């Protein structure tokens, strides 16, 4: 089904600080960490320093476009200074080898580079940005980056200075990697990539390797297999995926090419959630919930229940994740997965579904309605069980008609119970007002006082307005 053309009425919100009074004795005081944001999040680039690498895609190899298009021009000024203040711009400004230390999370993960930003701009550069994931309220270490190295006779700009193979008696003629055309399609589908190899001097291919150069923040997509001219990925989130094919000939010469996959949902309403992105040892279970109306009851399951969540709404779960992903890929190849909960007879495109219930860390999870009925839906997040991991960092995006309507800053949910019991945390995220003209997303709570309560309270009466974790906001 073709994506609908809708007018998205996203309200302009006033973000203000909210203090909270002392908690009552029956509610433990828990540090309030995390906030939400009323627009597509970008790295904080206040102050001076190079422009950030990118906004939504993670791992992009180039800087932002300059005034005339393309990467920003190289600069003769030092890229960092020990006396400089660290700026939230994806780079190391104070020469300490770290990137954006102390910067509050605005994305689940983002690109980063601890070297000179000019390293990333030359065509054919071997230097690459890494990624850093949100760890509670701050970003973790920058990982996976490639800094300049000694120049080699291999067809690649190893020292990232804009010149290739500037070595005496270097006569290598590098091979050519051939990438397939760019692709488009829905998320939660499998895509194939068939590469090719050519060598001007007839050298045989010694190696071919695929890697994902950039992808939506929080995606778990990976080339399978990574080695060989042909590969596949499962695109688990909406957005752009950039894949690189590198080939090597028998003389050590290298050739590279890139291809893009852009995924966009066919569903009128799509909600995505990721948590603890790239965190080691995470087996926590965080669940999404969608109420048919604000006055409905959380956790009301059954085939006609008010609440769409894992008990009654899932198309598949991740106990056998490979089988689930294959099932979802097959369903998306032939239309869309079927709705699961009857909110308006008959069961069809205006009823919800939870495509994948991830129970062992990271996510992503998503809830979708192909053709929503007019009304107001309420979105919630339940920290079911930390499985020993501790507090979890949760990020939510809401798409209407295939376009991003609102993205929430990473929010920290505390581990206050087990197995979804009454003391576990529940976050009432937002109301989604659906009308003929599009959707309007209305966040609940404020940045400093998100509407969080115990699951027991949420089930009985919903989270109290104007409170966060038992404390009154003012």
N, C-alpha and C positions, 0 to 999 in steps of 0.2 A: 504494500500500500504506500502510495507516495506521501512524503512528509507534508503536513499541512502548513499553509502560510497563515500565521497568526500574528496579531498585534500583542506584544508583551508589555503589560503595564506593571513594571517593577517599581515600587514606591521608593521615593527618596527618603531615607531614614536619617534622623538626627541621632548620632551616636554620642551618648553622654555617660559619664561615670555615675555609678550607683553604689552608695555605701550600704552596708547591711548591719542591722542591729544584732545584739548578742543572741545566739541560738537558744531555744528553749531546752530544758534539761533532757528531754526525751530524744533530742536530735544531736548526734555528735558533731562537733565543729570540724569541718573539713576544708582545707585550703581551696579557694575558688580559683582554679587555673584554667585559662582558655577563654576565648571570646568568639563572637561571630562578627561577620562583616557583611555589609549590604551591597556589595558589588563584586565583580570578578576580581580576585585578589592578585596583587602584584607585590614584588619585593619592595620594601621601604627604601627609597633611594634618596632620602633627605641628606643634605650636606653635599660634599664634593666627592669626586671619584668617578671612575668609568661607569657607563650605563650598564644596567643589569643585562644578563645574557638573554633571558627570555621570560615569559610570563607563565604560560600553562604547560608547554611541553618540557619534559625533563631530559637533560643531556644534550641539548642542541649545541653544535660545535662552534657556532659563530656568534658574534656580538649583535646588538640591535642595529638596525639600519641607520646609516648616517643621513645627512640632509639630502644627498642625491641618490639614495638607495644603496643597498649593499652594506657591508660592515663599516664601522666607524674608522676613519683614517688613523694610521699609526701616529703616535705622539713621541716627541723627543724627551718629554718630561719623565722622570722616574715614576713607575707605576705604583710605588709604595714608599712610605717613609716611616721610620720608627717613631717619629713624633706625631704621626697622623692619627686622627680618630677613626676607628673602624666604622665604615658606612655599610648599611644593609643593601649591597649592590651585587652580590654573587662573587666578589673578588676579595683578595687580601690587601687591605689598604695600609696596615701598619707593620708589614714585613715580619710577622711572627709565624708565618706558615699556616695560619688558620684563616678560615673564611667566615665572615658574618657571625663571629662569636658574640653572644649576648643579644642577638636579634630575635625578637618574638616571631614565632611561626605565623606565616600567612598562607602557606601551602603545605600539603602533606609531604612533598619533597620538591627540590628545586635544583637547578644546575649550579655549579660552583667551579672556581678555578683559582688555585693559590699562586699562580705565576703571573707574568706580564700579560694583560689582556691582548696586546698586539700579537702574541704567539698564535692566537686563534684565528687571525684574519687572513693570512696568505692562502691562496689557492694551493691545494695539495699539502697543507700543513699536517704534520704527524701529531701535533699537540691537540689535546682534547679536554673539554670540560668534564668534570666528574659530577656526582650528585650528592646531596646531603638531605637526609630525611629529618622530619620533625620528631624530636624526643621530648615528650611532655610539652613545655611551652617554648623550648629553644631548639635550634637546629643542631644536629650531631656533626660528626667529622665529615669532611669532604672525601669521597671515595671514588676510585675508578678514573681519576684524571691521568693525563699523560703530559709530562713536561718536556722541554727540549732535551735532545740527546746529541751525541756526536754524529756528524753527517756520515752517512753510509752510501755506497754506490748501489742503490736499490730502487731508484725512481720515485722516492718519497722525500719530502722536505723534513728531514729528521730534526734539524736544529731550529725549525720554525722561523726562519729569517726571510722567507719569500723566495729563496733560490733553492734549486733541486740539484743534488749530486755535484756540488761545486768541489770536486775532488780531482786531483791530477790523475790522468789516465783512466778516468771513469768512462767506460764505453758501453755500459749496460743499456739495452733497449728494453724498457719495462713492458710487461704484458698489458693487455686491455681487459678490464672486467666489464661485462655487459649485463645491465640490470633490466628487469621487465618494466613495462609501463606502470605509471601510478594507478592505484585502484581506489575505489570507493565502495562502501557497503554498510550494513548495520553492525553495531557492536554485538558481542556474544556470538561470533561466527568465526570460522576457521578460514584462513586465506593462504594460498600457495604462492611461492615466488620461485621462478625458474631463471637462473642466471646463466651466463655464458662466458667463454674464455677465448681470447685471441692473443697470439704472440707474433710480432712482426718478424722476428728472426727464427721462428719455428721451434722455440724451446717448448718442451712438454710442461704441462701444469704439474706443479709439486703439491699445491695446497689451494683450497678454496674455503673461506670462512665467512659466515654471516654473523652480524651483530646488530643489535638495535641501538641506533644512534640517539634517538629521542622517542618519547612516548608520553601519554597522559600520566600525570602524577598519580602514583598509587597502582599503576598497572603492573600485573605480574607476567605480562607477555614476554616470551623468550623464543628464539628460533629453535625449532625442533625438526631435524638435527641442526647443530651449528656448523658442522663441517660438510662440505660438498656444495655443488652448484645449485642444488634445489633444497628448499626449506619451506616450513609452514609456521604460522603463528596463530594462536587463539587471541583475538582482540577482545579483551574483557571490559574495556571502558570506551566511552565515546571520546573521539579526538583524533589527533594525527600521530601516526607511527612512521618514523624514518628508519629504514633498514639500509645497512651498508654491506656490500659484498667486497671482500678483499681476495685477490688471487695472487699466487706466487709462482714464478717459473723456476726451472731447474737451476738458474744462475742466481737466484735470490731476488730477482726483480719483482716489484709489487705493482699491482694495479687496483684501483678502487672505483666504485660507483655507488650511487644511492638511488633508492626508490621510495615512494611514499604511499601509505595507506591512510585514507581518511574515513572514519566511521561516524555515522550519524543515525540516530534512532528513527524508526518509523512510527514510534509510539507518540501519542499526543502528550502524555505525561511520563517522564522518566526521572527516577531519583536514584542517585548513586551514593554509596558509602564505602569508604576505606578507613582502615585504622592501623596504627603501629607499623607504618610502611617500612619495609626492609628491616624490621627489628628482629634480632636474632633470638631464637628460643620462644617466640610468641605462639602460643596455642590458645589465646583468649577467644571468647565467643561474644560478639556484639551483634545485636539483632535490630533490624529496622521494622517499624510498624507504621501502617497507614490506616487512619480511621475514616469511615465514610462521612462523618460529620463531627464538628467540635464537641457536641453534646453526647456522642456515642461513648461506649465503654471500652477502654483498653482491655486487651486479653480476652475479649469475647470471640471465641473461635467457632468452628463449625462451618458447614457449607454456606450458611447465610449470615455468618458472624459480622459484627460491626468492624472488627479489626482484622486487617490483612497482615499476617505474620507467619512465622515458620510452621505453626501447627496446622494451619488450614489453607495456606496460600502458595506454598512453594511448588514450582514445577519440578525441581530436582534439588538435592542437597549434596554436600561435598564429602559424604562418607566414602564415596567412590568418585572422586572429583574428575578423573579422566573420563569415566563413563558419562557423568553429568554434562561435562563440557561437550562431549560428542553429541549427546542428545540435544542440547541447546543449539549447537551448530547446525544439526540436521533440521530442527524446527525453524530456525531463522532462514535457512536456505530455501525453505518452501512456504514462506509467509511470516508467521510470528508464533511464539508459544501460546498455548491456549490459556484463557482466563481461568482462575481457580475458585473464586468466591463469588456467589450470586448476590450482588447488591441491587440489581434491577433485572427482573425476568424479561426475556430469557437470558441464559448465560452467554454473553457475547463480548464484543469489543469494548463495552463501557464498564466492564468488570475488571478487578485488579488481579495481578499475579506477582509472585516473588520468584524470579527466575532461578536464583542460586542462593541457598542458605549455607554460608560459609561458617563452619563451626570450629576451625582450627587456626585462627589467626589471620591477620592482614586484610581479609576481604579480597576482592570487592563483593558487595551485595548490591542488588538493585530491585526496585519495585516499579512496575509499569502499568499504565492503562492505555490501551490502544486509542480509544476514542472516548474520553471522559465525559460523563454527564455533567451539566451545569450544577454547581454547588460548591461547598467549601469542604476540603479534605484537611485532616490534621496529621502531621508527620511527627513520629516519635522514634527515639533510639533507646534501647534497653541494654545495659551492660549485664548480660546473663551470667557470665562466669569468667574470672580472670585466669583460671587454671594455673595459678601460681605466678602469673606474669606481673601483677600489680596494676597500677593505674594505666589506662589506655588513652591514646590520642586519636580522636575520631574526627573525620572530615566528611561533609555532606555537600552534594551538588544537586540542584533541581533544574531539570530541562523541561521546557514547554515548546511543543511543536518542533522539536529537534534543536532548539537554541538554548543556550545557558541563560536561565532566568535569575538564578541566585547561587552563589557559592559561599559557604560558611567557613570562617577560619577554623583551623584545628582546635578542638575543645577537649580538655582532659576530663575523663570520667573516672571516678574513684572505684576501687574494688572494695565494696562494703558488704558483700554477701556471696553466696554460692548457689549454683544451679537455679538461678532466676528467682530466688526466694524473696520474701516481702521486703528485705532490707537492701536489696540490690538497687543500683541507681537507674533512674528513668529520666530522659531528657525530652521534654516537649519542645520540638524544634521550631515549627512554623505551621501556619494555616496557608493552604493553597486554594485560592478562590478561582474557580474555573467558570468562565462565561463565554458567550458566543464570540466575543472579541479577543479572547486570549486568556492568559492567567495572570494573577497578581499574587505574589508571595509576601506573606505578612509574618515576619519573625516574632516569636513569643519570648518575653523577657527582654533584657537589655544586654549589651556586651559584657558588663561587669557582673550582672546578675541573671545568667541564663536560667530558664525555668526548669529546674532539676528537683526531683523529689524521690522518695523511695518508690519501688515498684508496687508495694502494698497500697500506698496512698494513691498512686496513679490509677490502680485498678478500682479502688473504691469511689473516688471522686474526681480524678484528674489532678495534675499538679496545681497547687494553689497559685492563682495569679498574684504577681507582686512579691513572690518569694523565690529563694534559691537555696536548696538544701536546708530548709527549715528556718531560714533567716529572712526577715522582711527587708525588701529593698527600699531605699529612699533616695 
